[in-house]
């Protein structure tokens, strides 16, 4: 069976890839005087921001759908991207609070406390994204049993190992040994 993207999928993918350059082109065109004659004279900032907001919202929704497609079809790549994003977000928030000179020199104690709690809340959210990314990596490795087994150490679960082969019958608890006659069996004929 030949797998092809539907028309809607192709439009969505094209839109996600084409909208950012178009947004930049529109912004450059509208903010410079080198556009069409009279375009800068009738420039309306409010309408421009409304159009930009609508285009950006449409772009973000289509980007979300594309990310969902990536999660469903390339889970390992999505999980790796998710964990990398989470780590970068954690580092950014910690460094933002640590090196904010205005916060520690001029801010009131309440503002300092709220800023630190806000940063910790963002780091906690990043931890959640990190754990979700690790789970997506685990799910993405399921088609690859050897890599999935190697990844199991991250969950701190007991790793299933291959049983060693028993060399002798008595090493196997379920092995049946040959019947040894005893006095209770009576005389054998």
C-alpha positions as protocol buffer text, in pm:
chain_id: "A"
residue {
  index: 1
  type: UNK
  ca { x: 0 y: 0 z: 0 }
}
residue {
  index: 2
  type: UNK
  ca { x: 141 y: 335 z: -106 }
}
residue {
  index: 3
  type: UNK
  ca { x: 134 y: 584 z: 181 }
}
residue {
  index: 4
  type: UNK
  ca { x: 84 y: 945 z: 79 }
}
residue {
  index: 5
  type: UNK
  ca { x: -15 y: 1252 z: 269 }
}
residue {
  index: 6
  type: UNK
  ca { x: -365 y: 1379 z: 209 }
}
residue {
  index: 7
  type: UNK
  ca { x: -427 y: 1720 z: 55 }
}
residue {
  index: 8
  type: UNK
  ca { x: -505 y: 1866 z: 398 }
}
residue {
  index: 9
  type: UNK
  ca { x: -184 y: 1728 z: 545 }
}
residue {
  index: 10
  type: UNK
  ca { x: 22 y: 1876 z: 261 }
}
residue {
  index: 11
  type: UNK
  ca { x: -146 y: 2216 z: 306 }
}
residue {
  index: 12
  type: UNK
  ca { x: -81 y: 2208 z: 682 }
}
residue {
  index: 13
  type: UNK
  ca { x: 284 y: 2115 z: 636 }
}
residue {
  index: 14
  type: UNK
  ca { x: 333 y: 2381 z: 368 }
}
residue {
  index: 15
  type: UNK
  ca { x: 164 y: 2640 z: 588 }
}
residue {
  index: 16
  type: UNK
  ca { x: 379 y: 2560 z: 889 }
}
residue {
  index: 17
  type: UNK
  ca { x: 693 y: 2589 z: 680 }
}
residue {
  index: 18
  type: UNK
  ca { x: 586 y: 2894 z: 476 }
}
residue {
  index: 19
  type: UNK
  ca { x: 418 y: 3119 z: 734 }
}
residue {
  index: 20
  type: UNK
  ca { x: 730 y: 3234 z: 929 }
}
residue {
  index: 21
  type: UNK
  ca { x: 907 y: 3376 z: 622 }
}
residue {
  index: 22
  type: UNK
  ca { x: 579 y: 3539 z: 512 }
}
residue {
  index: 23
  type: UNK
  ca { x: 531 y: 3697 z: 856 }
}
residue {
  index: 24
  type: UNK
  ca { x: 884 y: 3839 z: 843 }
}
residue {
  index: 25
  type: UNK
  ca { x: 827 y: 3969 z: 489 }
}
residue {
  index: 26
  type: UNK
  ca { x: 501 y: 4140 z: 589 }
}
residue {
  index: 27
  type: UNK
  ca { x: 665 y: 4296 z: 894 }
}
residue {
  index: 28
  type: UNK
  ca { x: 956 y: 4427 z: 688 }
}
residue {
  index: 29
  type: UNK
  ca { x: 724 y: 4552 z: 414 }
}
residue {
  index: 30
  type: UNK
  ca { x: 489 y: 4732 z: 652 }
}
residue {
  index: 31
  type: UNK
  ca { x: 757 y: 4895 z: 867 }
}
residue {
  index: 32
  type: UNK
  ca { x: 976 y: 5037 z: 590 }
}
residue {
  index: 33
  type: UNK
  ca { x: 903 y: 5312 z: 340 }
}
residue {
  index: 34
  type: UNK
  ca { x: 1040 y: 5106 z: 51 }
}
residue {
  index: 35
  type: UNK
  ca { x: 711 y: 4924 z: -10 }
}
residue {
  index: 36
  type: UNK
  ca { x: 446 y: 5018 z: -266 }
}
residue {
  index: 37
  type: UNK
  ca { x: 371 y: 5386 z: -314 }
}
residue {
  index: 38
  type: UNK
  ca { x: 159 y: 5515 z: -32 }
}
residue {
  index: 39
  type: UNK
  ca { x: 167 y: 5196 z: 173 }
}
residue {
  index: 40
  type: UNK
  ca { x: 350 y: 5366 z: 457 }
}
residue {
  index: 41
  type: UNK
  ca { x: 119 y: 5669 z: 449 }
}
residue {
  index: 42
  type: UNK
  ca { x: -193 y: 5467 z: 527 }
}
residue {
  index: 43
  type: UNK
  ca { x: -25 y: 5242 z: 784 }
}
residue {
  index: 44
  type: UNK
  ca { x: -261 y: 5149 z: 1067 }
}
residue {
  index: 45
  type: UNK
  ca { x: -76 y: 4995 z: 1359 }
}
residue {
  index: 46
  type: UNK
  ca { x: -391 y: 4853 z: 1523 }
}
residue {
  index: 47
  type: UNK
  ca { x: -506 y: 4669 z: 1211 }
}
residue {
  index: 48
  type: UNK
  ca { x: -154 y: 4549 z: 1145 }
}
residue {
  index: 49
  type: UNK
  ca { x: -129 y: 4395 z: 1493 }
}
residue {
  index: 50
  type: UNK
  ca { x: -474 y: 4236 z: 1456 }
}
residue {
  index: 51
  type: UNK
  ca { x: -367 y: 4074 z: 1130 }
}
residue {
  index: 52
  type: UNK
  ca { x: -34 y: 3970 z: 1278 }
}
residue {
  index: 53
  type: UNK
  ca { x: -209 y: 3823 z: 1584 }
}
residue {
  index: 54
  type: UNK
  ca { x: -454 y: 3626 z: 1369 }
}
residue {
  index: 55
  type: UNK
  ca { x: -175 y: 3495 z: 1143 }
}
residue {
  index: 56
  type: UNK
  ca { x: 39 y: 3406 z: 1443 }
}
residue {
  index: 57
  type: UNK
  ca { x: -250 y: 3229 z: 1615 }
}
residue {
  index: 58
  type: UNK
  ca { x: -325 y: 3028 z: 1302 }
}
residue {
  index: 59
  type: UNK
  ca { x: 44 y: 2944 z: 1269 }
}
residue {
  index: 60
  type: UNK
  ca { x: 72 y: 2828 z: 1632 }
}
residue {
  index: 61
  type: UNK
  ca { x: -234 y: 2607 z: 1599 }
}
residue {
  index: 62
  type: UNK
  ca { x: -96 y: 2446 z: 1284 }
}
residue {
  index: 63
  type: UNK
  ca { x: 243 y: 2407 z: 1454 }
}
residue {
  index: 64
  type: UNK
  ca { x: 68 y: 2231 z: 1743 }
}
residue {
  index: 65
  type: UNK
  ca { x: -97 y: 1990 z: 1500 }
}
residue {
  index: 66
  type: UNK
  ca { x: 241 y: 1926 z: 1337 }
}
residue {
  index: 67
  type: UNK
  ca { x: 397 y: 1855 z: 1676 }
}
residue {
  index: 68
  type: UNK
  ca { x: 113 y: 1614 z: 1751 }
}
residue {
  index: 69
  type: UNK
  ca { x: 187 y: 1438 z: 1421 }
}
residue {
  index: 70
  type: UNK
  ca { x: 554 y: 1419 z: 1522 }
}
residue {
  index: 71
  type: UNK
  ca { x: 458 y: 1270 z: 1859 }
}
residue {
  index: 72
  type: UNK
  ca { x: 237 y: 1007 z: 1699 }
}
residue {
  index: 73
  type: UNK
  ca { x: 475 y: 908 z: 1418 }
}
residue {
  index: 74
  type: UNK
  ca { x: 826 y: 982 z: 1547 }
}
residue {
  index: 75
  type: UNK
  ca { x: 791 y: 944 z: 1920 }
}
residue {
  index: 76
  type: UNK
  ca { x: 1161 y: 901 z: 1990 }
}
residue {
  index: 77
  type: UNK
  ca { x: 1252 y: 1228 z: 1816 }
}
residue {
  index: 78
  type: UNK
  ca { x: 965 y: 1406 z: 1990 }
}
residue {
  index: 79
  type: UNK
  ca { x: 1077 y: 1273 z: 2330 }
}
residue {
  index: 80
  type: UNK
  ca { x: 1435 y: 1383 z: 2271 }
}
residue {
  index: 81
  type: UNK
  ca { x: 1320 y: 1731 z: 2168 }
}
residue {
  index: 82
  type: UNK
  ca { x: 1093 y: 1748 z: 2473 }
}
residue {
  index: 83
  type: UNK
  ca { x: 1370 y: 1659 z: 2718 }
}
residue {
  index: 84
  type: UNK
  ca { x: 1615 y: 1902 z: 2556 }
}
residue {
  index: 85
  type: UNK
  ca { x: 1354 y: 2180 z: 2571 }
}
residue {
  index: 86
  type: UNK
  ca { x: 1283 y: 2102 z: 2937 }
}
residue {
  index: 87
  type: UNK
  ca { x: 1651 y: 2115 z: 3035 }
}
residue {
  index: 88
  type: UNK
  ca { x: 1703 y: 2443 z: 2849 }
}
residue {
  index: 89
  type: UNK
  ca { x: 1391 y: 2588 z: 3012 }
}
residue {
  index: 90
  type: UNK
  ca { x: 1515 y: 2485 z: 3358 }
}
residue {
  index: 91
  type: UNK
  ca { x: 1858 y: 2638 z: 3301 }
}
residue {
  index: 92
  type: UNK
  ca { x: 1709 y: 2958 z: 3161 }
}
residue {
  index: 93
  type: UNK
  ca { x: 1478 y: 3010 z: 3458 }
}
residue {
  index: 94
  type: UNK
  ca { x: 1744 y: 2937 z: 3717 }
}
residue {
  index: 95
  type: UNK
  ca { x: 1994 y: 3170 z: 3548 }
}
residue {
  index: 96
  type: UNK
  ca { x: 1728 y: 3438 z: 3501 }
}
residue {
  index: 97
  type: UNK
  ca { x: 1668 y: 3458 z: 3875 }
}
residue {
  index: 98
  type: UNK
  ca { x: 2032 y: 3409 z: 3972 }
}
residue {
  index: 99
  type: UNK
  ca { x: 2165 y: 3691 z: 3753 }
}
residue {
  index: 100
  type: UNK
  ca { x: 1880 y: 3942 z: 3783 }
}
residue {
  index: 101
  type: UNK
  ca { x: 2068 y: 4225 z: 3955 }
}
residue {
  index: 102
  type: UNK
  ca { x: 1760 y: 4449 z: 3975 }
}
residue {
  index: 103
  type: UNK
  ca { x: 1577 y: 4180 z: 4171 }
}
residue {
  index: 104
  type: UNK
  ca { x: 1837 y: 4156 z: 4446 }
}
residue {
  index: 105
  type: UNK
  ca { x: 1942 y: 4522 z: 4464 }
}
residue {
  index: 106
  type: UNK
  ca { x: 1621 y: 4721 z: 4431 }
}
residue {
  index: 107
  type: UNK
  ca { x: 1323 y: 4493 z: 4479 }
}
residue {
  index: 108
  type: UNK
  ca { x: 1121 y: 4469 z: 4797 }
}
residue {
  index: 109
  type: UNK
  ca { x: 1139 y: 4141 z: 4993 }
}
residue {
  index: 110
  type: UNK
  ca { x: 791 y: 4037 z: 4878 }
}
residue {
  index: 111
  type: UNK
  ca { x: 887 y: 4089 z: 4512 }
}
residue {
  index: 112
  type: UNK
  ca { x: 1205 y: 3887 z: 4563 }
}
residue {
  index: 113
  type: UNK
  ca { x: 1011 y: 3603 z: 4724 }
}
residue {
  index: 114
  type: UNK
  ca { x: 744 y: 3598 z: 4454 }
}
residue {
  index: 115
  type: UNK
  ca { x: 1007 y: 3604 z: 4178 }
}
residue {
  index: 116
  type: UNK
  ca { x: 1190 y: 3310 z: 4332 }
}
residue {
  index: 117
  type: UNK
  ca { x: 866 y: 3114 z: 4382 }
}
residue {
  index: 118
  type: UNK
  ca { x: 766 y: 3193 z: 4023 }
}
residue {
  index: 119
  type: UNK
  ca { x: 1099 y: 3061 z: 3899 }
}
residue {
  index: 120
  type: UNK
  ca { x: 1058 y: 2744 z: 4106 }
}
residue {
  index: 121
  type: UNK
  ca { x: 709 y: 2695 z: 3963 }
}
residue {
  index: 122
  type: UNK
  ca { x: 851 y: 2725 z: 3611 }
}
residue {
  index: 123
  type: UNK
  ca { x: 1128 y: 2479 z: 3695 }
}
residue {
  index: 124
  type: UNK
  ca { x: 866 y: 2237 z: 3835 }
}
residue {
  index: 125
  type: UNK
  ca { x: 671 y: 2266 z: 3509 }
}
residue {
  index: 126
  type: UNK
  ca { x: 994 y: 2198 z: 3321 }
}
residue {
  index: 127
  type: UNK
  ca { x: 1044 y: 1885 z: 3533 }
}
residue {
  index: 128
  type: UNK
  ca { x: 700 y: 1767 z: 3429 }
}
residue {
  index: 129
  type: UNK
  ca { x: 789 y: 1823 z: 3061 }
}
residue {
  index: 130
  type: UNK
  ca { x: 1118 y: 1641 z: 3122 }
}
residue {
  index: 131
  type: UNK
  ca { x: 942 y: 1336 z: 3267 }
}
residue {
  index: 132
  type: UNK
  ca { x: 695 y: 1334 z: 2978 }
}
residue {
  index: 133
  type: UNK
  ca { x: 989 y: 1348 z: 2739 }
}
residue {
  index: 134
  type: UNK
  ca { x: 1153 y: 1051 z: 2910 }
}
residue {
  index: 135
  type: UNK
  ca { x: 827 y: 857 z: 2881 }
}
residue {
  index: 136
  type: UNK
  ca { x: 801 y: 944 z: 2511 }
}
residue {
  index: 137
  type: UNK
  ca { x: 1158 y: 825 z: 2459 }
}
residue {
  index: 138
  type: UNK
  ca { x: 1067 y: 495 z: 2628 }
}
residue {
  index: 139
  type: UNK
  ca { x: 761 y: 459 z: 2406 }
}
residue {
  index: 140
  type: UNK
  ca { x: 966 y: 549 z: 2100 }
}
residue {
  index: 141
  type: UNK
  ca { x: 1219 y: 277 z: 2181 }
}
residue {
  index: 142
  type: UNK
  ca { x: 962 y: -4 z: 2198 }
}
residue {
  index: 143
  type: UNK
  ca { x: 1018 y: -107 z: 1833 }
}
residue {
  index: 144
  type: UNK
  ca { x: 1388 y: -150 z: 1919 }
}
residue {
  index: 145
  type: UNK
  ca { x: 1403 y: -417 z: 2195 }
}
residue {
  index: 146
  type: UNK
  ca { x: 1776 y: -396 z: 2263 }
}
residue {
  index: 147
  type: UNK
  ca { x: 1770 y: -19 z: 2302 }
}
residue {
  index: 148
  type: UNK
  ca { x: 1450 y: -41 z: 2507 }
}
residue {
  index: 149
  type: UNK
  ca { x: 1616 y: -287 z: 2746 }
}
residue {
  index: 150
  type: UNK
  ca { x: 1918 y: -57 z: 2779 }
}
residue {
  index: 151
  type: UNK
  ca { x: 1682 y: 236 z: 2847 }
}
residue {
  index: 152
  type: UNK
  ca { x: 1508 y: 46 z: 3129 }
}
residue {
  index: 153
  type: UNK
  ca { x: 1778 y: 147 z: 3373 }
}
residue {
  index: 154
  type: UNK
  ca { x: 1632 y: 500 z: 3374 }
}
residue {
  index: 155
  type: UNK
  ca { x: 1309 y: 376 z: 3532 }
}
residue {
  index: 156
  type: UNK
  ca { x: 1498 y: 206 z: 3817 }
}
residue {
  index: 157
  type: UNK
  ca { x: 1290 y: -105 z: 3764 }
}
residue {
  index: 158
  type: UNK
  ca { x: 1431 y: -452 z: 3786 }
}
residue {
  index: 159
  type: UNK
  ca { x: 1584 y: -525 z: 3448 }
}
residue {
  index: 160
  type: UNK
  ca { x: 1485 y: -855 z: 3297 }
}
residue {
  index: 161
  type: UNK
  ca { x: 1792 y: -1064 z: 3220 }
}
residue {
  index: 162
  type: UNK
  ca { x: 1832 y: -1378 z: 3019 }
}
residue {
  index: 163
  type: UNK
  ca { x: 1840 y: -1693 z: 3229 }
}
residue {
  index: 164
  type: UNK
  ca { x: 2169 y: -1878 z: 3236 }
}
residue {
  index: 165
  type: UNK
  ca { x: 2143 y: -2225 z: 3101 }
}
residue {
  index: 166
  type: UNK
  ca { x: 2176 y: -2493 z: 3364 }
}
residue {
  index: 167
  type: UNK
  ca { x: 2465 y: -2725 z: 3311 }
}
residue {
  index: 168
  type: UNK
  ca { x: 2334 y: -3002 z: 3535 }
}
residue {
  index: 169
  type: UNK
  ca { x: 1982 y: -3134 z: 3597 }
}
residue {
  index: 170
  type: UNK
  ca { x: 1993 y: -3070 z: 3972 }
}
residue {
  index: 171
  type: UNK
  ca { x: 2049 y: -2696 z: 3915 }
}
residue {
  index: 172
  type: UNK
  ca { x: 1698 y: -2669 z: 3778 }
}
residue {
  index: 173
  type: UNK
  ca { x: 1438 y: -2680 z: 4057 }
}
residue {
  index: 174
  type: UNK
  ca { x: 1173 y: -2810 z: 3818 }
}
residue {
  index: 175
  type: UNK
  ca { x: 1388 y: -3085 z: 3669 }
}
residue {
  index: 176
  type: UNK
  ca { x: 1269 y: -3436 z: 3740 }
}
residue {
  index: 177
  type: UNK
  ca { x: 1533 y: -3663 z: 3871 }
}
residue {
  index: 178
  type: UNK
  ca { x: 1512 y: -4034 z: 3789 }
}
residue {
  index: 179
  type: UNK
  ca { x: 1311 y: -4228 z: 4045 }
}
residue {
  index: 180
  type: UNK
  ca { x: 1527 y: -4379 z: 4315 }
}
residue {
  index: 181
  type: UNK
  ca { x: 1372 y: -4687 z: 4474 }
}
residue {
  index: 182
  type: UNK
  ca { x: 1335 y: -4681 z: 4849 }
}
residue {
  index: 183
  type: UNK
  ca { x: 1250 y: -4941 z: 5112 }
}
residue {
  index: 184
  type: UNK
  ca { x: 893 y: -4812 z: 5122 }
}
residue {
  index: 185
  type: UNK
  ca { x: 845 y: -4911 z: 4758 }
}
residue {
  index: 186
  type: UNK
  ca { x: 882 y: -5277 z: 4846 }
}
residue {
  index: 187
  type: UNK
  ca { x: 1074 y: -5544 z: 4662 }
}
residue {
  index: 188
  type: UNK
  ca { x: 1120 y: -5497 z: 4293 }
}
residue {
  index: 189
  type: UNK
  ca { x: 1071 y: -5794 z: 4060 }
}
